Structures are given as C-alpha cells and as structure tokens.
Amino acid sequence: MEDATAVKQLSDQLFNMTEIHSKRDLVVVCIGTDRSTGDSLGPLIGTKLETAHLRRFHVYGTLENPVHAVNLENRLAEIKENHSRPFILAIDACLGRMNSVGKISLAEGPVQPGAAVQKKLPSIGDIHMTGIVNIGGMMEYFVLQNTRLHTVMQMAETMAETIVATDQRLPEQVASTSLLQSLRLKPQILLRSKNETPL
C-alpha cells in the first residue's frame, strides 16, 4: 500500500481507538535501542514525534533517551508517576515472515517486548503498533543487527506520520479533577476574581 494511503488508514484506526479515551493522558512508548538497526524503529519514531509539537500525545523513547530492556520497568514507573490513568500506545519492532517484512500492525492489547529474542519483559500498552523489520525464526540477534536501515526508516516515517495525523484530530484535553488534585489546587482557585487583571 502507498505511504499516504497507509497513513490515512492507520490514522483513522488509531483515532477510533483513542478518541473514546481522550479525557485521559495519551502516552506513546517507543521501545527499542539504536544499538541494533532492526530494534531502532521505536527510538526513530520517538525522535520524529519529539519535534512534531504534539498536542495530546506524551512521548517516551527516543534515540537520545531510549526505552529498552534494561530500563523498561523504571520508565513504566516514571510514566505512572507522571500521568494519572494513562492510555498507552506501545510501539515496537518485531520479526515475522518474509512476505510480511515492512508491514505495520495496529491492534488492541499490550505488546510483549523482547519476545523475538526470548527476553522476559513486562508487557506494555493498552494498544500497540508494531513494524515487521525482518524475518524471524532463527538467529534473531544476528537478524536484527543485519536489518536494512532503509526498511526501518520507511516504517518509522509512516508510523510517526500516523500519530501526528491522529494527534491533530483529537480534541484538546480538559483539566480533570484528578489533575487538579495532583497539582494540589482547589477548583475555585482557577476562577478569576473581580480584582484580578489579565496580563
């Protein structure tokens, strides 16, 4: 499918999956590391999103500050501390069949990071988006290291554009009671008195 068509179809699907949760903090967790070409999909997407000035999605996992096997649990704890009831879109690279390389999947439920290389890591995400970067089944570490960067970059561009397009369609977030409580503010403090002068 052409890139523009893929972005339109994926963003329509992502919008439908996130709109009903738009009163919650929407968090994108881009999993992976730039130490492996195939596994750099997530951080590449996170870096693209970091400069996109998103209104609604909070992004974790970039080339500079990746979310990977070593720090995953700590970063998840950080997200829970920073966001009340976050709705998480997890992004990760995966391995698959030869005729599926380059395909992008968006689905309900969490992703299981490290499964392709037999690592036991916490599952993450209310929904997930994955890109098949190479073939799986044997010598997974070697396969990830010898993945074409061009394939990864193409998918990263499509997936990042999908999230940006969705972000532009989502309604602005309204401050919730839980947010007010987390800021330790009483709701009436936000009401301007007659004696206040706007700056």
N, CA, C and O of each residue as an XYZ file, in Angstrom:
796
protein
N       0.845     -1.185      0.000
C       0.000      0.000      0.000
C       0.884      1.240      0.000
O       1.951      1.231      0.615
N       0.451      2.336     -0.696
C       1.220      3.562     -0.758
C       1.280      4.209      0.619
O       0.388      4.017      1.446
N       2.363      4.996      0.863
C       2.559      5.604      2.171
C       1.377      6.471      2.593
O       0.910      6.363      3.727
N       0.882      7.338      1.690
C      -0.230      8.229      2.031
C      -1.483      7.434      2.382
O      -2.212      7.791      3.308
N      -1.728      6.374      1.654
C      -2.885      5.519      1.938
C      -2.712      4.811      3.273
O      -3.659      4.690      4.051
N      -1.496      4.346      3.531
C      -1.217      3.664      4.799
C      -1.425      4.605      5.974
O      -2.032      4.223      6.975
N      -0.928      5.829      5.862
C      -1.089      6.811      6.938
C      -2.565      7.100      7.176
O      -3.005      7.167      8.324
N      -3.329      7.271      6.110
C      -4.768      7.563      6.247
C      -5.491      6.407      6.930
O      -6.280      6.632      7.849
N      -5.237      5.186      6.499
C      -5.918      4.034      7.081
C      -5.516      3.823      8.539
O      -6.364      3.572      9.396
N      -4.222      3.927      8.810
C      -3.745      3.720     10.178
C      -4.216      4.833     11.109
O      -4.594      4.564     12.249
N      -4.197      6.080     10.638
C      -4.617      7.192     11.497
C      -6.118      7.139     11.775
O      -6.556      7.490     12.871
N      -6.906      6.706     10.796
C      -8.346      6.520     11.044
C      -8.564      5.470     12.129
O      -9.384      5.653     13.029
N      -7.825      4.378     12.033
C      -7.955      3.303     13.017
C      -7.473      3.761     14.392
O      -8.117      3.481     15.403
N      -6.336      4.468     14.429
C      -5.792      4.939     15.704
C      -6.716      5.971     16.339
O      -6.898      5.973     17.556
N      -7.296      6.838     15.534
C      -8.240      7.832     16.053
C      -9.436      7.140     16.703
O      -9.853      7.517     17.798
N      -9.980      6.143     16.042
C     -11.125      5.412     16.594
C     -10.767      4.703     17.896
O     -11.618      4.539     18.770
N      -9.519      4.285     18.025
C      -9.088      3.563     19.228
C      -8.784      4.506     20.385
O      -8.866      4.102     21.545
N      -8.433      5.755     20.089
C      -8.008      6.683     21.143
C      -9.048      7.734     21.497
O      -9.034      8.254     22.612
N      -9.944      8.059     20.581
C     -10.886      9.160     20.827
C     -11.718      8.932     22.078
O     -11.944      9.868     22.844
N     -12.178      7.710     22.300
C     -13.026      7.432     23.469
C     -12.245      7.532     24.775
O     -12.837      7.579     25.854
N     -10.922      7.563     24.679
C     -10.080      7.701     25.874
C      -9.426      9.079     25.931
O      -8.460      9.272     26.668
N      -9.940     10.038     25.164
C      -9.250     11.317     25.002
C      -9.248     12.186     26.254
O      -8.520     13.177     26.309
N     -10.056     11.833     27.268
C     -10.014     12.581     28.523
C      -8.856     12.125     29.406
O      -8.537     12.772     30.403
N      -8.231     11.015     29.038
C      -7.073     10.514     29.785
C      -5.788     11.036     29.151
O      -5.802     11.548     28.032
N      -4.678     10.903     29.874
C      -3.381     11.226     29.294
C      -3.037     10.165     28.251
O      -3.012      8.974     28.561
N      -2.776     10.589     27.030
C      -2.415      9.671     25.949
C      -0.899      9.608     25.851
O      -0.238     10.617     25.606
N      -0.361      8.424     26.044
C       1.093      8.242     26.120
C       1.561      7.292     25.025
O       0.981      6.225     24.825
N       2.614      7.690     24.321
C       3.241      6.829     23.320
C       4.580      6.364     23.880
O       5.433      7.188     24.211
N       4.768      5.059     23.987
C       6.032      4.499     24.469
C       6.709      3.791     23.300
O       6.238      2.756     22.827
N       7.816      4.364     22.845
C       8.555      3.838     21.689
C       9.712      2.985     22.198
O      10.701      3.513     22.708
N       9.590      1.689     22.061
C      10.532      0.741     22.661
C      11.616      0.358     21.664
O      11.343      0.157     20.481
N      12.853      0.260     22.155
C      13.944     -0.180     21.288
C      15.251      0.515     21.620
O      15.332      1.294     22.570
N      16.267      0.224     20.829
C      17.591      0.804     21.047
C      18.285      1.054     19.719
O      18.110      0.300     18.762
N      19.077      2.124     19.670
C      19.807      2.423     18.434
C      21.095      1.611     18.318
O      21.870      1.807     17.382
N      21.325      0.707     19.256
C      22.496     -0.177     19.169
C      22.255     -1.341     18.201
O      23.176     -2.094     17.884
N      21.028     -1.478     17.743
C      20.664     -2.528     16.795
C      19.800     -1.914     15.703
O      18.793     -1.271     16.000
N      20.179     -2.104     14.447
C      19.443     -1.469     13.350
C      17.966     -1.836     13.374
O      17.106     -0.958     13.295
N      17.670     -3.115     13.483
C      16.278     -3.550     13.468
C      15.491     -3.051     14.658
O      14.298     -2.770     14.545
N      16.153     -2.938     15.804
C      15.473     -2.543     17.030
C      15.410     -1.032     17.195
O      14.909     -0.541     18.207
N      15.911     -0.289     16.214
C      15.919      1.176     16.317
C      14.613      1.800     15.833
O      14.469      3.022     15.865
N      13.667      0.987     15.387
C      12.401      1.516     14.875
C      11.712      2.414     15.901
O      11.333      3.542     15.587
N      11.551      1.917     17.121
C      10.865      2.690     18.159
C      11.526      4.026     18.444
O      10.865      5.062     18.364
N      12.831      4.034     18.779
C      13.504      5.305     19.059
C      13.492      6.285     17.886
O      13.428      7.496     18.093
N      13.553      5.774     16.666
C      13.468      6.658     15.494
C      12.108      7.354     15.444
O      12.024      8.551     15.170
N      11.052      6.597     15.710
C       9.706      7.177     15.730
C       9.592      8.202     16.850
O       9.066      9.295     16.644
N      10.083      7.851     18.035
C      10.025      8.772     19.165
C      10.745     10.079     18.886
O      10.270     11.148     19.270
N      11.887      9.997     18.221
C      12.656     11.198     17.884
C      11.898     12.069     16.890
O      11.892     13.294     17.014
N      11.262     11.446     15.909
C      10.452     12.208     14.951
C       9.280     12.888     15.663
O       8.962     14.041     15.372
N       8.645     12.185     16.585
C       7.495     12.740     17.298
C       7.905     13.853     18.250
O       7.138     14.784     18.496
N       9.113     13.755     18.781
C       9.603     14.743     19.745
C       9.661     16.139     19.131
O       9.495     17.135     19.834
N       9.892     16.210     17.833
C       9.997     17.507     17.151
C       8.705     17.889     16.428
O       8.675     18.875     15.692
N       7.650     17.121     16.632
C       6.395     17.347     15.899
C       5.411     18.248     16.640
O       4.341     18.559     16.118
N       5.770     18.669     17.858
C       4.915     19.564     18.651
C       3.509     18.988     18.819
O       2.516     19.639     18.496
N       3.441     17.770     19.324
C       2.155     17.100     19.537
C       1.352     17.799     20.627
O       1.912     18.275     21.615
N       0.047     17.855     20.442
C      -0.834     18.485     21.426
C      -1.293     17.506     22.498
O      -1.435     17.882     23.661
N      -1.524     16.260     22.119
C      -2.160     15.312     23.013
C      -1.280     14.151     23.456
O      -1.389     13.695     24.594
N      -0.427     13.677     22.590
C       0.382     12.505     22.926
C       1.658     12.903     23.664
O       2.384     13.801     23.237
N       1.914     12.226     24.770
C       3.173     12.376     25.503
C       4.092     11.243     25.046
O       3.687     10.081     25.040
N       5.321     11.575     24.665
C       6.209     10.596     24.032
C       7.351     10.188     24.960
O       8.017     11.032     25.560
N       7.558      8.894     25.062
C       8.696      8.325     25.787
C       9.437      7.382     24.844
O       8.825      6.567     24.154
N      10.773      7.505     24.823
C      11.585      6.624     23.991
C      12.064      7.311     22.731
O      11.338      7.373     21.739
N      13.294      7.833     22.764
C      13.900      8.494     21.611
C      15.311      7.947     21.416
O      15.783      7.132     22.209
N      15.974      8.396     20.367
C      17.364      7.976     20.162
C      18.239      8.441     21.316
O      19.160      7.736     21.726
N      17.951      9.625     21.837
C      18.748     10.161     22.946
C      18.404      9.496     24.273
O      19.292      9.191     25.069
N      17.119      9.274     24.507
C      16.657      8.659     25.759
C      15.754      7.467     25.451
O      14.533      7.566     25.567
N      16.350      6.343     25.061
C      15.547      5.185     24.650
C      14.873      4.468     25.819
O      15.313      4.558     26.965
N      13.807      3.761     25.500
C      13.157      2.839     26.435
C      13.490      1.442     25.946
O      13.041      1.029     24.876
N      14.280      0.708     26.732
C      14.751     -0.603     26.283
C      14.704     -1.615     27.421
O      14.193     -1.322     28.501
N      15.236     -2.798     27.175
C      15.130     -3.905     28.128
C      15.669     -3.550     29.508
O      15.100     -3.956     30.521
N      16.761     -2.795     29.553
C      17.419     -2.513     30.831
C      16.606     -1.548     31.688
O      16.551     -1.703     32.908
N      15.974     -0.554     31.062
C      15.298      0.481     31.857
C      13.774      0.451     31.745
O      13.106      1.356     32.245
N      13.215     -0.567     31.103
C      11.777     -0.596     30.828
C      10.940     -0.466     32.094
O      10.006      0.335     32.129
N      11.250     -1.224     33.121
C      10.454     -1.183     34.349
C      10.524      0.189     35.000
O       9.512      0.692     35.489
N      11.709      0.805     35.015
C      11.856      2.138     35.604
C      11.086      3.185     34.811
O      10.475      4.082     35.394
N      11.112      3.076     33.487
C      10.397      4.052     32.668
C       8.885      3.896     32.820
O       8.151      4.884     32.787
N       8.420      2.656     32.987
C       6.991      2.431     33.227
C       6.562      3.054     34.553
O       5.482      3.635     34.657
N       7.420      2.926     35.562
C       7.130      3.542     36.859
C       7.092      5.066     36.728
O       6.266      5.730     37.355
N       7.985      5.606     35.918
C       8.024      7.053     35.668
C       6.735      7.530     35.000
O       6.192      8.577     35.354
N       6.256      6.758     34.039
C       5.015      7.112     33.345
C       3.838      7.105     34.314
O       3.011      8.017     34.289
N       3.756      6.095     35.160
C       2.661      6.010     36.126
C       2.716      7.156     37.130
O       1.682      7.619     37.612
N       3.929      7.610     37.439
C       4.094      8.722     38.371
C       3.698     10.048     37.721
O       3.143     10.925     38.382
N       3.981     10.189     36.442
C       3.738     11.456     35.742
C       2.324     11.598     35.196
O       1.867     12.713     34.945
N       1.627     10.479     35.009
C       0.324     10.524     34.351
C      -0.707      9.725     35.134
O      -0.467      8.587     35.538
N      -1.865     10.353     35.339
C      -2.963      9.674     36.015
C      -3.755      8.860     34.998
O      -4.221      9.404     33.997
N      -3.906      7.584     35.241
C      -4.631      6.674     34.342
C      -4.221      6.856     32.881
O      -5.076      7.145     32.044
N      -2.954      6.698     32.555
C      -2.526      6.894     31.163
C      -3.109      5.837     30.232
O      -3.269      4.678     30.614
N      -3.422      6.249     29.016
C      -3.811      5.316     27.958
C      -2.593      5.198     27.056
O      -2.193      6.168     26.412
N      -2.003      4.002     27.010
C      -0.682      3.840     26.404
C      -0.741      3.153     25.045
O      -1.328      2.083     24.883
N      -0.110      3.811     24.077
C       0.164      3.204     22.776
C       1.620      2.760     22.795
O       2.525      3.594     22.840
N       1.849      1.458     22.761
C       3.213      0.920     22.755
C       3.653      0.680     21.315
O       2.899      0.149     20.501
N       4.880      1.079     21.017
C       5.429      0.908     19.673
C       6.697      0.077     19.761
O       7.557      0.334     20.604
N       6.814     -0.918     18.892
C       7.990     -1.789     18.934
C       8.223     -2.406     17.558
O       7.310     -2.510     16.739
N       9.458     -2.807     17.331
C       9.794     -3.576     16.127
C       9.527     -5.047     16.403
O       9.569     -5.485     17.553
N       9.258     -5.801     15.366
C       9.097     -7.242     15.538
C       9.595     -7.971     14.296
O       9.827     -7.367     13.249
N       9.750     -9.271     14.438
C      10.177    -10.124     13.332
C       8.984    -10.940     12.855
O       8.079    -11.235     13.636
N       8.978    -11.305     11.577
C       7.850    -12.063     11.041
C       8.233    -12.847      9.808
O       9.404    -13.164      9.601
N       7.252    -13.158      8.993
C       7.500    -13.911      7.768
C       8.121    -13.007      6.706
O       7.986    -11.784      6.751
N       8.799    -13.633      5.757
C       9.487    -12.873      4.716
C       8.526    -11.970      3.942
O       8.865    -10.831      3.621
N       7.317    -12.483      3.642
C       6.380    -11.681      2.856
C       5.661    -10.623      3.680
O       4.831     -9.883      3.153
N       5.978    -10.547      4.983
C       5.360     -9.540      5.849
C       6.318     -8.419      6.224
O       5.908     -7.448      6.859
N       7.577     -8.535      5.845
C       8.567     -7.512      6.191
C       8.141     -6.168      5.597
O       7.812     -6.072      4.415
N       8.155     -5.138      6.441
C       7.728     -3.808      6.014
C       6.290     -3.495      6.358
O       5.840     -2.365      6.169
N       5.552     -4.488      6.866
C       4.149     -4.270      7.204
C       4.009     -3.723      8.623
O       4.825     -4.002      9.502
N       2.958     -2.941      8.818
C       2.691     -2.298     10.103
C       1.369     -2.819     10.643
O       0.388     -2.937      9.909
N       1.354     -3.129     11.937
C       0.147     -3.657     12.577
C      -0.271     -2.741     13.724
O       0.571     -2.283     14.496
N      -1.558     -2.479     13.832
C      -2.122     -1.685     14.923
C      -3.262     -2.485     15.528
O      -4.209     -2.843     14.828
N      -3.179     -2.770     16.828
C      -4.170     -3.663     17.432
C      -4.392     -3.341     18.904
O      -3.586     -2.660     19.539
N      -5.500     -3.845     19.427
C      -5.812     -3.716     20.853
C      -4.866     -4.588     21.667
O      -4.320     -5.573     21.168
N      -4.680     -4.204     22.941
C      -3.906     -5.018     23.861
C      -2.440     -4.628     23.916
O      -1.972     -3.820     23.114
N      -1.717     -5.208     24.868
C      -0.307     -4.859     25.064
C       0.619     -5.563     24.086
O       0.245     -6.534     23.429
N       1.828     -5.048     24.011
C       2.890     -5.698     23.256
C       3.826     -6.364     24.264
O       3.916     -5.929     25.412
N       4.511     -7.403     23.842
C       5.436     -8.127     24.709
C       6.856     -7.873     24.212
O       7.354     -8.615     23.366
N       7.521     -6.822     24.732
C       8.870     -6.511     24.254
C       9.839     -7.661     24.511
O       9.726     -8.366     25.514
N      10.776     -7.841     23.612
C      11.819     -8.846     23.790
C      11.422    -10.258     23.445
O      12.248    -11.166     23.540
N      10.171    -10.474     23.044
C       9.707    -11.840     22.776
C      10.499    -12.497     21.652
O      10.764    -13.698     21.698
N      10.877    -11.716     20.646
C      11.587    -12.285     19.493
C      12.965    -12.813     19.862
O      13.493    -13.716     19.212
N      13.545    -12.234     20.923
C      14.891    -12.670     21.335
C      14.848    -13.368     22.691
O      15.847    -13.417     23.409
N      13.673    -13.908     23.030
C      13.483    -14.713     24.238
C      13.817    -13.970     25.539
O      14.365    -14.554     26.474
N      13.483    -12.691     25.587
C      13.648    -11.928     26.824
C      12.302    -11.822     27.521
O      11.278    -11.593     26.877
N      12.306    -11.991     28.848
C      11.075    -11.877     29.615
C      10.992    -10.467     30.198
O      11.662    -10.145     31.179
N      10.167     -9.643     29.581
C       9.995     -8.258     29.998
C       8.515     -7.988     30.242
O       7.660     -8.716     29.737
N       8.204     -6.936     31.020
C       6.793     -6.626     31.274
C       6.057     -6.288     29.978
O       6.600     -5.601     29.113
N       4.831     -6.767     29.846
C       4.006     -6.356     28.710
C       3.602     -4.904     28.924
O       3.511     -4.436     30.059
N       3.360     -4.196     27.826
C       3.066     -2.768     27.939
C       2.087     -2.340     26.853
O       2.166     -2.785     25.708
N       1.160     -1.464     27.242
C       0.265     -0.852     26.280
C      -1.186     -1.266     26.418
O      -1.489     -2.428     26.688
N      -2.078     -0.310     26.230
C      -3.500     -0.604     26.081
C      -3.774     -0.996     24.634
O      -4.646     -1.815     24.346
N      -3.003     -0.389     23.733
C      -2.997     -0.746     22.317
C      -1.540     -0.753     21.865
O      -0.673     -0.233     22.567
N      -1.269     -1.329     20.719
C       0.122     -1.362     20.257
C       0.206     -1.236     18.744
O      -0.703     -1.627     18.012
N       1.325     -0.677     18.301
C       1.635     -0.586     16.879
C       3.024     -1.184     16.678
O       3.986     -0.770     17.325
N       3.119     -2.147     15.789
C       4.401     -2.805     15.543
C       4.738     -2.777     14.059
O       3.858     -2.766     13.198
N       6.036     -2.768     13.789
C       6.512     -2.836     12.421
C       7.387     -4.060     12.244
O       8.308     -4.281     13.030
N       7.115     -4.851     11.230
C       7.913     -6.061     10.979
C       9.162     -5.659     10.200
O       9.086     -5.319      9.019
N      10.308     -5.702     10.872
C      11.546     -5.179     10.284
C      12.361     -6.240      9.556
O      13.188     -5.912      8.705
N      12.132     -7.523      9.887
C      12.922     -8.585      9.256
C      12.256     -9.933      9.521
O      11.226    -10.008     10.192
N      12.857    -10.993      8.984
C      12.292    -12.332      9.151
C      12.696    -12.925     10.498
O      13.793    -12.663     10.992
N      11.815    -13.717     11.086
C      12.094    -14.346     12.367
C      12.199    -15.849     12.240
O      12.000    -16.420     11.167
N      12.519    -16.482     13.372
C      12.576    -17.934     13.387
C      13.913    -18.499     13.786
O      13.980    -19.596     14.341
N      14.997    -17.764     13.513
C      16.320    -18.263     13.893
C      17.317    -17.103     13.915
O      17.187    -16.137     13.162
N      18.314    -17.221     14.794
C      19.406    -16.251     14.905
C      18.872    -14.818     14.981
O      19.295    -13.943     14.225
N      17.934    -14.595     15.910
C      17.228    -13.318     15.967
C      18.153    -12.126     16.204
O      17.978    -11.081     15.577
N      19.138    -12.265     17.100
C      20.063    -11.157     17.352
C      20.808    -10.786     16.074
O      20.951     -9.605     15.756
N      21.279    -11.782     15.348
C      22.009    -11.553     14.101
C      21.102    -10.893     13.067
O      21.520     -9.984     12.351
N      19.869    -11.356     12.997
C      18.910    -10.810     12.032
C      18.632     -9.334     12.323
O      18.602     -8.513     11.406
N      18.431     -9.000     13.599
C      18.167     -7.607     13.963
C      19.351     -6.705     13.628
O      19.173     -5.572     13.180
N      20.563     -7.219     13.849
C      21.762     -6.428     13.553
C      21.944     -6.235     12.057
O      22.572     -5.263     11.637
N      21.416     -7.130     11.250
C      21.616     -7.081      9.802
C      20.335     -6.706      9.052
O      20.095     -7.152      7.931
N      19.542     -5.891      9.691
C      18.316     -5.386      9.072
C      18.630     -4.132      8.259
O      19.466     -3.323      8.662
N      17.968     -3.972      7.128
C      18.189     -2.793      6.285
C      17.652     -1.535      6.959
O      16.483     -1.475      7.342
N      18.507     -0.543      7.098
C      18.094      0.723      7.701
C      17.000      1.393      6.868
O      16.108      2.038      7.419
N      17.067      1.243      5.562
C      16.061      1.846      4.682
C      14.659      1.349      5.027
O      13.710      2.133      5.061
N      14.529      0.060      5.281
C      13.233     -0.517      5.651
C      12.729      0.085      6.954
O      11.562      0.459      7.073
N      13.626      0.172      7.925
C      13.262      0.719      9.235
C      12.865      2.190      9.118
O      11.877      2.614      9.719
N      13.624      2.966      8.353
C      13.344      4.391      8.198
C      11.995      4.629      7.519
O      11.248      5.527      7.909
N      11.691      3.831      6.513
C      10.405      3.976      5.822
C       9.234      3.734      6.771
O       8.267      4.497      6.783
N       9.328      2.671      7.562
C       8.250      2.373      8.502
C       8.164      3.432      9.590
O       7.067      3.817      9.997
N       9.312      3.905     10.065
C       9.326      4.939     11.102
C       8.615      6.196     10.613
O       7.866      6.822     11.362
N       8.851      6.559      9.362
C       8.209      7.747      8.793
C       6.694      7.567      8.730
O       5.944      8.464      9.114
N       6.250      6.423      8.251
C       4.811      6.154      8.141
C       4.143      6.123      9.512
O       3.066      6.690      9.690
N       4.773      5.466     10.475
C       4.181      5.340     11.805
C       4.153      6.680     12.532
O       3.180      6.994     13.218
N       5.215      7.471     12.386
C       5.244      8.796     13.006
C       4.178      9.701     12.391
O       3.479     10.413     13.112
N       4.050      9.679     11.074
C       3.034     10.494     10.399
C       1.630     10.080     10.829
O       0.737     10.921     10.940
N       1.437      8.799     11.067
C       0.143      8.300     11.543
C      -0.224      8.922     12.879
O      -1.359      9.356     13.077
N       0.734      8.966     13.796
C       0.480      9.509     15.132
C       0.267     11.015     15.068
O      -0.603     11.544     15.760
N       1.043     11.709     14.253
C       0.878     13.159     14.093
C      -0.507     13.470     13.527
O      -1.185     14.375     14.014
N      -0.926     12.732     12.509
C      -2.243     12.952     11.900
C      -3.363     12.706     12.908
O      -4.354     13.436     12.930
N      -3.204     11.684     13.734
C      -4.210     11.386     14.763
C      -4.242     12.477     15.815
O      -5.315     12.903     16.244
N      -3.067     12.930     16.231
C      -2.953     13.979     17.243
C      -3.690     15.246     16.808
O      -4.321     15.910     17.631
N      -3.613     15.576     15.538
C      -4.253     16.790     15.023
C      -5.774     16.690     15.027
O      -6.462     17.711     15.007
N      -6.299     15.482     15.052
C      -7.754     15.282     15.021
C      -8.368     15.158     16.413
O      -9.567     15.384     16.579
N      -7.576     14.809     17.400
C      -8.108     14.582     18.741
C      -8.486     15.900     19.412
O      -7.830     16.916     19.182
N      -9.533     15.899     20.236
C      -9.930     17.124     20.942
C      -8.902     17.503     21.993
O      -8.166     16.658     22.503
N      -8.867     18.804     22.309
C      -7.976     19.270     23.366
C      -8.375     18.611     24.682
O      -9.548     18.322     24.918
N      -7.384     18.381     25.531
C      -7.673     17.755     26.820
C      -8.175     18.800     27.800
O      -7.624     19.897     27.890
N      -9.227     18.451     28.536
C      -9.773     19.326     29.565
C      -9.207     18.896     30.902
O      -9.142     17.702     31.193
N      -8.794     19.859     31.723
C      -8.243     19.538     33.037
C      -9.271     18.769     33.846
O     -10.412     19.207     33.994
N      -8.866     17.631     34.364
C      -9.782     16.782     35.127
C      -9.591     16.996     36.614
O      -8.626     17.625     37.048
N     -10.530     16.462     37.393
C     -10.436     16.568     38.845
C      -9.158     15.934     39.354
O      -8.515     16.465     40.259
N      -8.783     14.784     38.769
C      -7.570     14.102     39.211
C      -6.344     14.961     38.961
O      -5.399     14.943     39.749
N      -6.353     15.737     37.836
C      -5.227     16.607     37.548
C      -5.171     17.729     38.564
O      -4.094     18.085     39.041
N      -6.331     18.292     38.900
C      -6.372     19.359     39.895
C      -5.856     18.858     41.236
O      -5.126     19.560     41.935
N      -6.241     17.640     41.583
C      -5.793     17.070     42.847
C      -4.292     16.844     42.834
O      -3.614     17.079     43.834
N      -3.770     16.383     41.692
C      -2.335     16.123     41.608
C      -1.543     17.410     41.727
O      -0.403     17.401     42.191
N      -2.151     18.537     41.301
C      -1.488     19.835     41.421
C      -1.738     20.460     42.789
O      -1.209     21.526     43.106
N      -2.561     19.773     43.602
C      -2.937     20.242     44.939
C      -3.583     21.628     44.876
O      -3.293     22.500     45.696
N      -4.451     21.811     43.902
C      -5.187     23.060     43.753
C      -6.659     22.799     44.008
O      -7.188     21.749     43.642
N      -7.310     23.752     44.631
C      -8.753     23.664     44.762
C      -9.373     24.229     43.487
O      -8.877     25.221     42.952
N     -10.447     23.616     42.989
C     -11.034     24.065     41.732
C     -11.339     25.553     41.682
O     -11.166     26.189     40.643
N     -11.802     26.125     42.824
C     -12.184     27.525     42.796
C     -10.988     28.453     42.606
O     -11.164     29.603     42.204
N      -9.789     27.982     42.884
C      -8.602     28.812     42.691
C      -8.434     29.169     41.219
O      -7.834     30.192     40.888
N      -8.960     28.333     40.344
C      -8.812     28.567     38.917
C      -9.788     29.622     38.399
O      -9.681     30.043     37.247
N     -10.734     30.055     39.229
C     -11.693     31.065     38.814
C     -11.121     32.449     39.079
O     -10.639     32.730     40.176
N     -11.176     33.306     38.080
C     -10.596     34.638     38.214
C     -11.518     35.526     39.044
O     -12.714     35.608     38.765
N     -10.971     36.189     40.058
C     -11.765     37.110     40.867
C     -11.884     38.453     40.157
O     -11.168     38.719     39.192
N     -12.789     39.294     40.637
C     -13.012     40.595     40.002
C     -11.802     41.507     40.146
O     -11.630     42.436     39.357
N     -10.964     41.250     41.141
C      -9.816     42.115     41.391
C      -8.607     41.754     40.552
O      -7.613     42.480     40.556
N      -8.675     40.642     39.831
C      -7.533     40.208     39.033
C      -7.517     40.917     37.692
O      -8.559     41.181     37.092
N      -6.319     41.216     37.241
C      -6.144     41.855     35.939
C      -5.377     40.913     35.035
O      -4.287     40.470     35.396
N      -5.917     40.595     33.870
C      -5.192     39.716     32.947
C      -3.868     40.337     32.540
O      -3.766     41.556     32.403
N      -2.867     39.516     32.348
C      -1.558     40.015     31.920
C      -1.599     40.424     30.456
O      -0.589     40.871     29.912
